[in-house]
Amino acid sequence: LGDIQLAASYLQPPPSRAWPFVEGELRLKLPTASSSNGLGTGELDIVPSLQATWSLGRWSPFGGVAYEILGDPGESTADDGTVTGFELQNAVRVSAGTVWQAAERLNLGMSIEYGTPTADAAGDRLDLV
C-alpha cells in the first residue's frame, strides 16, 4: 500500500461575468506507505492552493498558486557512519494556462507550472503540459 492522498475543495462562483471562478483546495498526503521499503517519506504533506478561472466564451484562462508543506524525513546516520536520507524543503508552485472548447464534448488546453526546489540537490521545476 502506498501513501493515501485526500483533497477537499470549494468553488466560489463569480459575482459577475467580469470576475473569475475562484477555487481553494487543501490536499493531504497521509504517510501510509512503508518508508523502510522506500515507498514514501513516512511524513505528512499538506498543500493548500488557490486557482482563478475566467470564462470568456470558448476560452477559459486560469492561474494558480500552491504552497507545498512537505514532511521532512530528515537525515540519519547508519551504524557504519554513512549518512542516509535527505532534507526536504517546502516549495511554492505557480501555474497559468488556458482551455479552449473546440467542440461540445472536446476541450483542448495548455498550462505551464513553475516550482521552487524541494531539496538542496534539486533545481527549480518547470513543466509544460
C-alpha positions as CSV (number, residue, x, y, z in Angstrom):
1,L,0.0,0.0,0.0
2,G,1.3,3.4,-0.9
3,D,0.6,6.8,0.6
4,I,-3.1,7.9,0.6
5,Q,-4.0,11.3,-0.8
6,L,-7.1,13.2,0.3
7,A,-8.3,16.5,-1.1
8,A,-11.2,18.9,-0.4
9,S,-12.0,22.0,-2.5
10,Y,-14.5,24.8,-2.6
11,L,-15.5,26.6,-5.8
12,Q,-16.8,30.2,-5.4
13,P,-18.8,31.3,-8.4
14,P,-18.1,34.8,-9.7
15,P,-20.3,37.7,-8.6
16,S,-20.4,38.9,-12.3
17,R,-19.2,37.8,-15.7
18,A,-16.1,40.0,-15.4
19,W,-14.8,38.2,-12.3
20,P,-13.2,34.7,-12.2
21,F,-14.4,31.5,-10.6
22,V,-12.1,31.0,-7.5
23,E,-11.3,27.6,-6.1
24,G,-9.5,26.8,-2.9
25,E,-8.2,23.4,-2.3
26,L,-6.5,21.6,0.6
27,R,-4.6,18.3,-0.3
28,L,-3.1,16.0,2.3
29,K,-0.7,13.1,1.7
30,L,-1.1,10.6,4.5
31,P,2.0,8.6,5.3
32,T,0.6,5.1,4.9
33,A,3.4,3.7,2.7
34,S,6.3,1.8,4.1
35,S,9.3,4.3,4.3
36,S,11.6,1.4,5.3
37,N,10.8,-0.2,1.9
38,G,11.4,3.1,0.1
39,L,7.8,3.7,-0.8
40,G,7.4,7.0,1.0
41,T,8.9,9.6,3.3
42,G,6.8,8.4,6.3
43,E,5.7,12.1,6.8
44,L,2.5,14.1,6.3
45,D,2.4,16.6,3.4
46,I,0.0,19.5,3.3
47,V,-0.7,21.5,0.1
48,P,-3.1,24.4,0.2
49,S,-3.8,26.1,-3.2
50,L,-5.9,28.8,-4.8
51,Q,-6.9,29.0,-8.5
52,A,-8.8,31.6,-10.5
53,T,-10.5,30.7,-13.8
54,W,-12.2,33.1,-16.2
55,S,-15.0,32.1,-18.6
56,L,-14.5,34.0,-21.8
57,G,-16.8,32.3,-24.4
58,R,-15.0,29.2,-25.6
59,W,-11.8,30.2,-23.8
60,S,-11.1,29.6,-20.1
61,P,-7.7,31.1,-19.0
62,F,-6.6,30.2,-15.4
63,G,-3.8,30.9,-12.9
64,G,-3.0,29.4,-9.6
65,V,-0.6,29.2,-6.7
66,A,0.1,26.4,-4.2
67,Y,2.4,26.1,-1.2
68,E,3.7,22.6,-0.5
69,I,4.4,21.9,3.2
70,L,6.5,18.7,3.0
71,G,7.0,16.4,5.9
72,D,10.8,16.1,6.3
73,P,12.1,12.6,7.0
74,G,15.5,14.1,7.8
75,E,18.9,12.6,7.6
76,S,20.1,9.7,9.7
77,T,23.5,8.1,10.3
78,A,23.9,4.4,10.0
79,D,26.0,2.3,12.4
80,D,28.9,2.4,9.9
81,G,28.8,6.2,9.9
82,T,27.2,6.7,6.4
83,V,24.6,9.4,6.2
84,T,21.2,8.3,4.7
85,G,18.0,10.1,3.9
86,F,17.6,13.7,2.8
87,E,16.2,17.0,3.9
88,L,13.1,18.3,2.1
89,Q,12.1,22.0,1.8
90,N,8.7,23.5,1.5
91,A,8.0,24.8,-2.0
92,V,5.9,27.2,-4.0
93,R,4.2,26.3,-7.3
94,V,2.7,28.9,-9.7
95,S,0.8,27.9,-12.8
96,A,-1.1,29.5,-15.7
97,G,-2.8,28.3,-18.8
98,T,-5.9,28.1,-20.8
99,V,-8.6,25.7,-22.0
100,W,-10.4,26.1,-25.4
101,Q,-13.7,24.4,-26.1
102,A,-13.1,23.0,-29.6
103,A,-16.5,21.2,-29.7
104,E,-19.3,20.4,-27.4
105,R,-17.5,17.4,-25.9
106,L,-13.9,18.3,-26.7
107,N,-11.7,20.7,-24.7
108,L,-8.0,21.4,-25.6
109,G,-5.7,23.0,-23.1
110,M,-2.2,24.0,-22.2
111,S,-0.5,25.0,-19.0
112,I,2.9,25.9,-17.6
113,E,3.9,25.4,-14.0
114,Y,6.9,26.7,-12.1
115,G,8.0,25.3,-8.8
116,T,10.8,26.1,-6.3
117,P,13.2,23.2,-5.4
118,T,12.1,20.7,-2.7
119,A,15.7,19.7,-1.9
120,D,19.2,21.2,-2.0
121,A,20.3,18.9,-4.7
122,A,17.2,19.6,-6.9
123,G,16.7,22.6,-9.2
124,D,13.6,24.6,-10.0
125,R,10.8,22.8,-11.7
126,L,9.3,24.0,-15.0
127,D,6.5,21.8,-16.6
128,L,4.7,22.5,-19.8
129,V,1.5,20.4,-20.1
